[in-house]
Amino acid sequence: MVKVGSPKLLFENLDLTPIEDILWTDLHRYGPGRPVEYNPEWDLKALMLRQLLHIPYVKDLSKRLRRDPYLRRICGYRDKAPCEGHFSQMKKRIKVEGFRIIEAWLRKEALRIRTAQPLAAVGLVQAACIDGTDIPAWSSRDPHDTRKGLGDPDARVGRCKSGAFDLGYLSLMMADIEGFPLGNKETSLNVNEKRLVEPLLDKVLGEDIEVELVAADSQFESSELFGLLESRKLEHVIPWRRLKNRVNPSDVLSVKDRIDVEGPEHLRSVYHRLRAPNEGLFGRAKCRLNLGRLTWQGLDNAEIHVSLVFCVAYAVCIAAYRLGLPELRQSVAFFA
């Protein structure tokens, strides 16, 4: 039985062969000409290693790879490691769409191998929760227009979860009853979360995943959103806000205080059972996978950053089951 994990153990149980066509996009593979010096699979593992080890900048990642032969070997490099510009070229070459495909393949593989939720292996998710989190931008505000960033014009000033205003991006995520991420959608921080629900559903349900019930907090309460969910035949558990001139129906949940709700007991149980794992997902992503440390600029780079975070989360789940340790399917610390 394996008692000590490591990034090496994680990458040894990760087969990237099915997505090699995406990784090799616009690279010379066959025929005469100069061969590619670094296999793009090694580059993807290096970017995932950066999230796993909380390396803040790609420049620091290149330095670590050059100085540490162990890190080079587990990624696949030999005596040399690529420079910072090599990873920038990789992002431009694969683009956001390529990283989304990689993320979707890893998610599908993790769902297939995860025996804790056998119905998810065939794409059936009985219940899921939607919530968003803010990602601070790596930029200062533009002195001529303080609503956007100076170095990162895609970033916008908006309200964070803490209630304060900051410059950054918003990531709306969907997770199942175990806190397993099913999909995500990013935009500027000044956009209302309700506007992202439809593109998020399009993304998740477009990947042969069927969701029966969706839970969310009271900020998603709106007749327009309820109509959207009902048009897609999705049940929903969303608390209603308490308004002065409105009496909430007795068969729905109502906000009681900042974190609690009141109403039918079975709906309260479903709501709390789905909300708690979702908060745990945010905690793992920020504390263990460096989600809140975005050091790239631009919305496309923010989407790539979130994709890499979830690629590591899916890889951890896959490796844990292949090692015969399903209880570690969410333990990022074991492989770090």
FENQUI-V329254 format. One record per backbone hydrogen bond with DSSP energy under -0.5 kcal/mol. CO is the residue of the C=O (numbers start at 0). NH is the residue of the N-H. If there is no record, write none. Layout:
BEGIN
co={CO:CO}
nh={NH:NH}
END
This chain:
BEGIN
co={5:6:7:8:9:10:12:13:15:16:18:18:19:21:23:27:38:38:39:40:41:42:43:44:45:46:47:48:49:50:53:56:57:58:59:60:61:62:63:66:67:68:69:70:71:71:82:82:83:83:84:85:86:87:88:89:90:93:94:95:96:97:98:99:100:101:102:103:104:105:106:107:108:109:112:113:114:116:116:117:118:118:119:122:122:123:124:125:126:127:128:130:132:134:135:136:139:141:144:144:146:147:151:151:154:155:157:159:163:165:165:166:167:167:168:169:169:170:170:171:172:173:173:174:175:178:179:182:184:186:187:191:192:192:193:193:194:195:196:197:198:199:200:201:203:203:204:208:209:211:212:213:214:215:216:217:219:221:222:223:224:225:226:227:228:229:232:234:236:239:240:242:245:248:252:253:259:259:261:263:264:265:266:267:268:269:270:271:272:273:274:275:276:277:278:279:280:281:282:283:283:284:289:291:292:295:297:298:299:300:301:302:303:304:305:306:307:308:309:310:311:312:313:314:315:316:317:318:319:320:324:325:327:329:330:331:331:332}
nh={9:10:11:12:12:13:14:15:18:19:21:22:23:24:26:35:41:42:43:44:45:46:47:48:49:50:51:52:54:53:55:60:61:62:63:64:65:66:67:68:71:72:73:74:75:76:85:86:86:87:88:89:90:91:92:93:94:97:98:99:100:101:102:103:104:105:106:107:108:109:110:111:112:113:114:116:117:119:120:120:121:123:122:124:209:125:211:212:176:214:174:172:170:168:293:138:149:144:141:147:156:141:148:154:148:167:165:162:159:157:167:136:155:188:134:171:186:132:172:184:130:181:182:128:178:180:175:173:171:169:190:194:195:196:196:197:198:199:200:201:202:203:204:205:206:208:207:210:124:234:127:236:129:238:219:220:221:225:226:227:228:229:230:231:233:232:234:213:215:254:242:245:247:251:239:261:255:256:253:267:268:269:270:271:272:273:274:275:276:277:278:279:280:281:282:283:284:285:286:287:288:290:292:293:294:137:301:302:303:304:305:306:307:308:309:310:311:312:313:314:315:316:317:318:319:320:321:322:324:323:327:328:330:331:334:334:335:335}
END
